[in-house]
């Protein structure tokens, strides 16, 4: 990367963000983003901090120090450990409310509601994450659970219990949830 503009363009595109989305998320004027990316302006101070925070890159002190921030190995291990725990917990909650032998219509309805509200909450907290990344991080457990349930219980049993529809709704909400929570502010 030869300039701050190149770093911002590369980071923005790697996160699948448009200039408009970056401007909205960073609370920086769209025209300012355009000028920075066209090398018409060099961002300084607070503007640079806002943009770098959204793009999750370190604020470069000089042109020679332009590089994305990388988490260390221990941080990566901890992050993936908690992702596994989150996936197992979500699978357990949905499975317990639908597939359990004592599950009645009320618990299945609760499982149905949770299979929408838990993923939409995840989407709300991960607005800066791409759909695919969110689905891979938080939906892998659901996908594995679907496959295991179909193998163990069979497709009809998984569908009738309500587990298959609930897990499918979780995956769909994780992928398309940003369309649901996206709102336009009226000026």
C-alpha positions in Angstrom: 0.0 0.0 0.0 1.5 3.3 -1.0 -0.9 5.7 0.7 -3.6 6.2 3.2 -6.1 6.3 0.4 -5.0 2.9 -0.9 -5.2 1.5 2.6 -8.7 2.8 3.1 -9.9 1.7 -0.4 -8.4 -1.8 0.1 -9.8 -2.2 3.6 -13.3 -0.9 2.6 -13.5 -3.3 -0.3 -12.2 -6.2 1.7 -15.1 -5.6 4.2 -17.6 -5.3 1.2 -18.5 -1.8 2.1 -19.5 0.9 -0.3 -18.3 4.5 0.1 -21.8 5.3 1.3 -21.9 2.6 3.9 -18.5 3.6 5.2 -19.6 7.2 5.4 -22.8 6.2 7.3 -21.0 3.8 9.7 -18.1 6.2 10.4 -20.3 9.3 10.6 -18.0 11.0 8.1 -19.4 13.0 5.1 -19.6 10.9 1.9 -17.8 13.7 -0.1 -15.0 13.6 2.5 -14.6 9.8 2.0 -14.6 10.3 -1.8 -11.9 13.0 -1.6 -9.8 10.9 0.7 -10.0 7.9 -1.7 -9.2 10.1 -4.7 -6.1 11.5 -2.9 -7.6 15.0 -2.9 -7.5 15.2 0.9 -5.5 13.4 3.6 -7.6 12.5 6.6 -6.3 13.8 9.9 -7.1 13.4 13.6 -10.6 12.5 14.4 -11.8 11.8 10.8 -9.0 9.3 10.4 -9.8 7.7 13.7 -13.5 7.3 12.8 -12.6 5.7 9.5 -9.9 3.4 10.9 -12.2 2.3 13.7 -14.9 1.1 11.3 -12.3 -0.5 9.0 -10.5 -2.1 12.0 -7.1 -0.8 10.9 -4.4 0.9 12.9 -4.1 4.6 12.5 -0.9 5.2 10.5 1.6 7.7 12.0 3.3 8.2 8.7 3.0 7.0 5.1 5.5 4.2 5.8 3.5 2.7 8.7 0.4 1.8 6.7 -0.7 -1.8 7.7 -3.9 -3.5 8.8 -4.1 -4.5 12.5 -3.7 -8.2 13.1 -4.7 -9.9 16.3 -2.1 -12.0 18.1 -2.3 -15.8 18.3 -3.7 -15.9 21.8 -6.4 -13.5 20.9 -7.4 -15.6 17.9 -7.5 -18.7 20.0 -9.8 -17.0 22.5 -12.0 -15.6 19.8 -12.5 -19.0 18.1 -13.0 -20.7 21.5 -15.8 -18.3 22.3 -17.3 -18.7 18.8 -17.5 -22.5 19.4 -19.1 -21.9 22.8 -21.6 -19.5 21.3 -22.5 -21.9 18.5 -22.9 -24.8 20.9 -25.1 -22.7 23.3 -27.3 -21.5 20.4 -27.7 -25.0 19.1 -28.5 -26.3 22.6 -31.2 -23.6 23.2 -33.0 -24.2 19.9 -32.7 -28.0 20.2 -33.9 -28.0 23.8 -37.0 -26.0 23.0 -38.0 -28.0 19.9 -36.4 -31.5 19.9 -36.7 -32.4 23.6 -39.1 -35.2 24.4 -41.0 -32.9 26.8 -41.3 -30.1 24.2 -44.9 -29.0 23.9 -46.4 -26.4 21.6 -45.4 -23.5 23.9 -41.8 -24.5 24.0 -41.8 -25.0 20.2 -43.2 -21.6 19.8 -40.5 -20.2 22.1 -37.9 -22.0 20.0 -39.4 -20.4 16.9 -39.3 -16.9 18.4 -35.7 -17.4 19.7 -34.6 -18.7 16.3 -35.4 -15.2 15.0 -34.6 -12.9 17.9 -31.2 -14.4 18.8 -29.8 -14.2 15.2 -31.3 -10.7 14.7 -29.5 -9.6 17.9 -26.3 -11.1 16.6 -26.8 -9.2 13.3 -27.5 -6.0 15.2 -24.2 -6.4 17.1 -22.2 -7.3 14.0 -23.4 -4.6 11.6 -19.8 -4.1 10.2 -19.4 -7.8 9.4 -20.2 -9.1 6.0 -23.2 -11.5 5.6 -20.9 -14.4 4.7 -18.5 -13.9 7.5 -21.4 -13.6 10.0 -23.0 -16.8 8.6 -19.7 -18.7 8.8 -18.9 -17.5 12.4 -22.3 -17.9 14.0 -24.2 -20.2 11.6 -21.7 -23.1 11.3 -23.1 -24.8 14.4 -26.6 -24.5 13.0 -25.6 -26.0 9.7 -23.8 -28.9 11.4 -26.8 -29.4 13.8 -29.2 -29.6 10.8 -27.0 -32.2 9.1 -26.6 -34.3 12.3 -30.3 -34.1 13.1 -31.3 -35.3 9.6 -28.8 -38.2 9.9 -29.9 -39.2 13.5 -33.6 -38.4 13.5 -34.4 -38.3 9.8 -35.8 -35.5 7.8 -39.5 -36.0 8.7 -38.6 -36.2 12.4 -36.5 -33.1 12.3 -39.1 -31.2 10.3 -42.1 -32.3 12.4 -40.3 -31.5 15.7 -39.8 -27.9 14.5 -36.0 -28.1 14.8 -35.3 -28.0 11.1 -37.6 -24.9 10.4 -36.1 -23.1 13.5 -32.5 -23.8 12.5 -33.2 -22.8 8.9 -34.8 -19.5 10.1 -31.6 -18.9 12.2 -29.4 -19.3 9.1 -31.6 -17.1 7.0 -31.8 -14.4 9.6 -28.1 -14.4 10.1 -27.6 -14.0 6.3 -30.4 -11.5 5.5 -30.8 -9.9 8.9 -29.0 -6.7 7.9 -31.9 -6.0 5.5 -34.3 -6.2 8.4 -32.5 -3.9 10.7 -31.4 -1.4 8.0 -33.2 1.8 8.5 -32.9 5.1 6.8 -32.7 8.3 8.8 -34.9 11.1 7.6 -33.2 14.5 7.6 
